[in-house]
């Protein structure tokens, strides 16, 4: 039997690691004193170095239509 590969976001895996390190306490993750840890900036499950995308209204409308089309295709299957 083949194992199914899970696609997991590496930043979310880091978050789980930090929770494990802090005994599953989100509060303790926030208070983590290990600033020297290379995973420390990612402890909240977000990439702090990723820039936020600013989309124009036209692009938002285009993406909305695309998503509606995808959802219709999924429902029809």
N, C-alpha and C positions, 0 to 999 in steps of 0.2 A: 504494500500500500504506500503510495507516494505522500510525502508530507506536503501540506499546503503552505506556501510561503506567504507570510503576512507582510503587507506593506505598512510600515510604521514610520511616522515622521520622527527623525532623529531628535528633534527638539522635545517632542513629547516623551521620548524614551529618557531623555535627560531629566525631565520633570519627574518621571516615575522613579528614577534613581535617587533624586534629591529627596523625594518623599520617603523612600526606603531608608535613606541615610538618617532622616530626621524622625524616624518611628511613625511614619504616616501622618505627621502633623503639618498642615499647611502653614500654621502660625510659626512653627519652628523653622520651616523652609524660609519664610520671610525674614526671620531673625538670624539666619545662618551667618556665623562669624568667619567662615572659611573663605574669605575674599581671595585668597591665593589659589583656590581651586579653579582649574580651567573651565569647569562647568558652571561656576557661580553666576555669570551673567545670564545664563539660560534657565536658571532654577524655577522661573515662573511659567515655563512652557512656551515662551515666546522668544523669537530671535531679536535681540535689541539692535542688531546691526542692519536689519532689513528695513528699507525705506518704505513708508506708506505710499501706496499708489493713489494718485489723484486722477480720477477719471472725468472726462468731459461729459456733459449731458447726452451728447450724441452717442458716445461710447457706452454709457450706461443703458441707453435705450436699445442699442444694438445687442448688448449682452443679455438684456431682459428678454428680447425676442428670441434669441438663440436658446435660452434656458426654457422658455415656453415651448419651443419646437421640440426640444429634447424630452421634456416631460410628456408631451402628447405622444411621441414615439414610444416611450416607455409604457404608457397606459394602454396603447393599442397592441402591445405584444402579449 
